[in-house]
């Protein structure tokens, strides 16, 4: 909620933002079907409330296209194909488009084999992992998506000071009888995008989620840019960061390890190595039984007595789905830096920015 001295953020019709993003991407050279999918995934990130990994990425993506660091056309190369597993070279194509194609392929394999997995090397950035999950759960599938960027070192190992890895997020979509459970967490306490967003806003982080160059935990996001630079802490922080550290290593194994391409190859360019897996519950205990089990555990979590003065327990993705519906109806409350960052691109390509609806 805005304070008494703050104006509510202007809202924009989701359809207008979708057309705006797609048109910019097309005029930057993307084929229309690729531009459509990238625009859809970026917008879904904002609809779900992931403001650092939604349309905030559009200006950087346009810059990548403008400098030929993101492929504008083409197809992934299938390096290995088995009944329930594939390994792709993404050929630097836009990550959202590749990830949607991988989810489709994994789903088709899961329909036949019970599970399907696609691993992608040399993808470009894949944006918000949560943005893909509802597509799977709407089809009665369980989905797991993981990502690492082999060119970035931002997170320290537990007990160390030298960053060696990315936040390595993992996402999972779990069908229930109502809204799906949408898990999207990084194996660091926070993401680079959120820390940088807070730094630009002149704000501190909610907790000591970073480590400075001397080894002190800090909530000052400036530690990431000060010299000598600090870094992100693994999930669990100073006391229990061995847990996030271990999970990050697992994700490196399932992305770079299975892809056969990663940090050991000294790659260049902003991008991702991606793991996409789908399960068809009908090949196991059945979708109805899967939902029954998930409904029971979700209900038990919600009935948990809240901490004194705290809010009732909510499930992963619950607030995101509420935001999604509310913003589709009332308009998307864009983070204030997003449209200003796109002004030069809109002018360059002759695209009129959407007007606020409220």
C-alpha positions in Angstrom: 0.0 0.0 0.0 1.4 3.5 -0.8 1.9 5.9 2.1 -0.2 9.0 2.6 2.4 11.0 0.6 2.8 8.6 -2.2 0.6 8.5 -5.3 -0.6 5.0 -6.4 1.5 3.6 -9.3 -0.1 4.3 -12.7 -1.8 1.2 -14.2 -1.7 0.0 -17.8 -3.9 -2.4 -19.6 -2.3 -5.7 -19.9 -3.2 -6.0 -23.5 -1.7 -2.6 -24.3 1.6 -3.6 -22.6 1.6 -6.9 -24.5 1.2 -5.2 -27.9 3.8 -2.6 -27.0 6.4 -5.2 -26.0 5.7 -7.4 -28.9 5.9 -4.5 -31.4 9.3 -3.3 -30.0 10.7 -6.8 -30.2 9.5 -7.3 -33.8 11.0 -3.9 -34.9 14.2 -4.9 -33.2 14.3 -7.9 -35.6 12.6 -10.8 -33.8 10.4 -13.0 -35.9 6.7 -12.4 -34.9 6.1 -15.8 -33.1 9.3 -15.4 -31.1 8.4 -11.7 -30.2 5.0 -12.8 -29.1 6.2 -15.4 -26.8 8.9 -13.2 -25.3 6.4 -10.4 -24.7 3.9 -12.8 -23.1 6.5 -14.3 -20.7 7.8 -10.8 -19.7 4.3 -9.5 -19.1 3.3 -12.6 -17.0 6.3 -11.8 -14.8 4.8 -8.4 -14.0 1.3 -9.8 -13.6 2.6 -12.2 -11.0 4.4 -9.4 -9.2 8.0 -10.3 -10.2 8.9 -6.7 -11.1 12.6 -7.4 -11.5 12.1 -10.2 -14.0 9.2 -9.0 -16.1 9.1 -6.0 -18.5 12.1 -4.5 -16.6 14.1 -6.9 -18.8 12.6 -5.6 -22.1 15.1 -2.7 -22.5 18.2 -4.9 -21.8 16.8 -7.5 -24.2 16.4 -4.8 -26.9 20.0 -3.8 -26.3 21.1 -7.4 -26.7 19.2 -7.6 -30.0 20.6 -4.2 -31.1 24.2 -5.5 -30.6 23.5 -8.9 -32.1 24.1 -10.7 -28.8 20.7 -12.3 -29.0 19.8 -14.4 -32.0 16.8 -13.0 -33.9 15.8 -16.1 -35.9 16.5 -19.8 -36.1 15.8 -23.0 -34.2 17.5 -24.9 -31.3 19.8 -27.7 -32.4 18.8 -31.1 -30.9 22.1 -32.6 -29.8 20.7 -35.8 -28.2 17.2 -37.2 -28.4 15.9 -40.1 -26.3 12.4 -41.3 -25.5 12.1 -39.0 -22.4 15.2 -36.8 -22.6 16.6 -34.2 -25.0 19.7 -32.0 -25.0 19.5 -28.8 -27.0 21.9 -26.1 -28.1 19.8 -22.9 -27.9 22.0 -21.0 -30.4 21.6 -17.8 -28.3 17.9 -17.6 -29.2 15.7 -15.7 -26.8 15.3 -17.7 -23.6 11.5 -17.2 -23.1 10.8 -18.6 -26.5 13.2 -21.5 -26.0 11.9 -22.3 -22.6 8.3 -22.5 -23.9 9.4 -24.8 -26.7 11.2 -27.0 -24.2 8.2 -27.1 -21.9 6.1 -28.2 -24.9 8.6 -30.9 -25.8 8.9 -32.1 -22.2 5.1 -32.3 -21.9 4.8 -34.4 -25.0 7.4 -36.8 -23.7 5.7 -37.0 -20.3 2.4 -37.9 -22.0 4.1 -40.9 -23.5 6.7 -41.8 -20.9 5.4 -40.3 -17.7 8.2 -37.8 -17.6 10.2 -35.7 -20.1 13.3 -33.5 -19.7 14.9 -31.0 -21.9 18.3 -29.4 -21.0 19.4 -26.4 -23.0 22.9 -25.0 -23.4 23.6 -21.5 -24.9 20.1 -20.1 -24.3 19.8 -16.4 -23.8 18.3 -15.2 -20.5 15.0 -16.9 -19.7 13.3 -14.2 -17.5 10.9 -15.1 -14.7 10.8 -18.9 -14.1 7.3 -18.6 -12.4 5.9 -17.3 -15.7 6.1 -20.7 -17.3 4.5 -22.8 -14.5 0.8 -22.2 -14.9 1.1 -23.3 -18.5 2.1 -26.7 -17.3 -0.3 -27.0 -14.4 -3.2 -25.9 -16.6 -2.4 -29.1 -18.6 -2.4 -31.2 -15.5 1.4 -31.4 -15.5 3.9 -31.0 -12.7 6.8 -28.9 -14.0 10.3 -28.2 -12.7 12.5 -25.5 -14.2 16.0 -24.6 -13.2 18.5 -22.1 -14.6 22.1 -21.0 -14.2 24.2 -18.4 -16.1 27.7 -19.7 -16.6 29.1 -16.3 -17.3 28.2 -14.7 -14.0 29.7 -15.0 -10.6 27.6 -13.3 -7.9 27.1 -15.7 -5.0 29.8 -16.9 -2.6 30.1 -20.5 -1.4 29.2 -21.0 2.3 32.2 -19.9 4.3 33.9 -18.2 1.3 34.4 -14.6 0.1 34.9 -15.2 -3.6 31.7 -15.3 -5.7 31.7 -18.3 -8.0 28.1 -18.9 -9.1 24.8 -17.3 -10.0 21.6 -17.3 -7.8 20.6 -20.5 -9.6 16.8 -20.4 -9.3 14.5 -23.4 -9.1 10.8 -23.2 -9.9 8.0 -25.9 -9.7 4.4 -25.9 -10.7 2.1 -28.2 -8.7 -1.6 -28.7 -9.7 -4.2 -28.5 -7.0 -8.0 -28.4 -7.1 -7.8 -24.6 -7.0 -4.9 -22.3 -7.9 -1.7 -24.2 -8.5 1.2 -24.0 -6.1 3.9 -21.9 -7.9 7.4 -22.2 -6.4 10.1 -19.8 -7.6 13.1 -19.4 -5.4 16.8 -18.7 -5.8 19.5 -20.6 -4.0 20.9 -17.3 -2.9 19.0 -15.3 -0.3 18.0 -12.7 -3.0 18.5 -12.1 -6.7 20.9 -9.6 -8.3 17.9 -7.9 -9.9 16.2 -7.2 -6.6 19.4 -6.0 -4.9 20.2 -3.7 -7.8 16.6 -2.4 -7.9 16.8 -1.5 -4.2 20.2 0.1 -4.7 18.9 2.3 -7.5 15.9 3.3 -5.2 18.3 4.2 -2.4 16.9 1.5 -0.1 18.5 -1.2 2.0 17.5 -4.8 1.8 15.1 -6.3 4.4 17.9 -8.3 6.0 21.7 -9.0 5.9 21.5 -10.8 2.6 24.9 -9.8 1.2 28.4 -10.1 2.4 31.0 -7.3 2.0 34.6 -7.7 0.9 35.7 -8.1 4.5 33.3 -10.9 5.2 30.7 -8.9 7.1 27.0 -9.7 6.4 25.2 -6.5 5.3 21.8 -5.2 4.1 23.5 -2.4 2.0 23.0 -3.3 -1.7 25.9 -0.8 -2.4 28.2 -3.6 -1.3 27.7 -5.1 -4.8 29.2 -2.1 -6.5 31.6 -0.7 -3.9 35.3 -1.5 -4.4 36.3 -4.1 -3.4 33.0 -5.7 -4.3 30.9 -7.8 -2.0 28.5 -10.6 -3.1 25.2 -12.4 -2.5 25.0 -14.9 0.3 23.6 -18.4 -0.3 20.1 -19.2 1.0 20.4 -19.6 4.7 22.9 -16.7 5.1 25.9 -16.7 7.4 24.5 -19.3 9.8 22.8 -21.9 7.5 24.1 -21.0 4.1 25.4 -24.6 3.6 21.8 -25.4 2.5 21.6 -22.9 -0.3 25.2 -23.7 -1.3 24.3 -27.4 -1.6 21.2 -26.7 -3.6 23.1 -24.4 -5.9 25.6 -27.1 -6.7 22.7 -29.5 -7.5 21.3 -27.0 -10.0 24.7 -26.6 -11.6 24.7 -30.4 -12.0 21.2 -30.5 -13.6 21.9 -27.6 -15.9 25.5 -27.3 -16.9 26.4 -30.9 -15.9 23.6 -32.5 -17.9 24.0 -30.0 -20.8 27.7 -30.8 -21.0 28.4 -27.1 -21.2 29.0 -24.4 -18.5 31.5 -22.6 -16.5 34.3 -25.0 -17.3 34.1 -23.9 -20.9 34.6 -20.1 -20.1 31.5 -19.0 -22.2 30.8 -15.4 -22.9 27.6 -13.3 -23.2 24.5 -12.9 -21.0 22.6 -16.2 -21.1 21.5 -19.3 -19.4 21.8 -23.1 -19.2 18.4 -24.5 -18.5 16.7 -27.6 -17.1 13.0 -28.2 -18.0 11.2 -31.3 -16.7 7.6 -32.3 -16.8 5.8 -35.1 -15.0 2.4 -36.5 -16.0 0.7 -37.6 -12.7 -1.5 -40.0 -14.7 1.6 -42.1 -15.2 1.9 -42.5 -11.4 -0.9 -42.3 -8.9 -3.2 -40.3 -11.1 -3.9 -36.5 -11.4 -7.0 -36.7 -9.2 -5.0 -38.4 -6.4 -2.1 -35.9 -6.9 -4.5 -33.1 -6.4 -6.1 -34.8 -3.4 -2.7 -35.1 -1.7 -1.7 -31.5 -2.5 -5.1 -30.1 -1.4 -4.7 -31.9 2.0 -1.2 -30.5 2.6 -2.1 -27.0 1.4 -5.1 -27.0 3.7 -2.9 -28.1 6.6 -0.5 -25.3 5.9 -3.2 -22.7 5.7 -4.7 -23.9 9.0 -1.4 -23.4 10.8 -1.7 -20.9 13.7 0.1 -17.7 12.5 2.8 -16.1 14.5 1.7 -13.4 16.9 0.9 -10.3 14.9 1.7 -12.1 11.7 -0.5 -12.7 8.6 -2.1 -16.1 7.9 0.0 -18.7 6.2 -0.1 -18.5 2.4 1.2 -20.9 -0.1 3.9 -20.3 -2.7 2.4 -18.5 -5.7 -0.9 -17.6 -3.8 -0.2 -13.9 -3.7 1.1 -14.0 -7.3 -2.1 -15.6 -8.6 -4.1 -12.9 -6.7 -2.0 -10.2 -8.3 -2.4 -11.9 -11.7 -6.2 -11.7 -11.7 -6.3 -8.3 -10.1 -3.9 -6.7 -12.6 -5.6 -8.3 -15.6 -8.8 -6.7 -14.4 -7.6 -3.3 -13.1 -4.4 -2.8 -15.1 -0.7 -3.6 -14.4 1.0 -1.4 -11.8 4.4 -1.1 -13.5 7.6 -0.5 -11.5 8.3 3.2 -12.1 11.6 2.8 -13.9 10.3 0.5 -16.6 8.6 2.8 -19.1 11.3 5.5 -18.8 13.9 2.9 -19.7 12.0 2.1 -22.9 11.5 5.7 -24.1 14.6 5.7 -26.3 13.6 2.4 -27.8 10.1 3.5 -28.4 11.3 6.6 -30.2 13.9 4.6 -32.2 11.3 2.2 -33.5 8.4 4.6 -33.8 6.2 2.8 -31.2 3.8 4.7 -29.1 4.0 3.8 -25.4 0.7 2.8 -23.8 -1.3 5.4 -21.8 -2.2 4.6 -18.2 -5.8 3.5 -17.6 -5.8 4.8 -14.0 
